[in-house]
Amino acid sequence: MAAFTWGDTVRIMAQAPAEARPGSIGEVCGIREIETPDQAKEFAAPIGTKLYLIEFGDGKSIETKEDWLEQVEA
């Protein structure tokens, strides 16, 4: 699994849920970790999983777990 950082260009993987905008390309604008059981439940991932705020060219953004991201080569 790749580690992403601020400003990286990423693609939402095709197998991501529809609300994550599969196939869309955006930039990493924020990074945090799941810290509570409620967050773990919301993202269906264990505590400690990295979450990324991704902003798209249309100005919209989503927060998603690392599992749904892939690096876009520059």
Order of alpha helices (4+ residues) and beta strands (2+ residues): beta-beta-alpha-beta-beta-beta
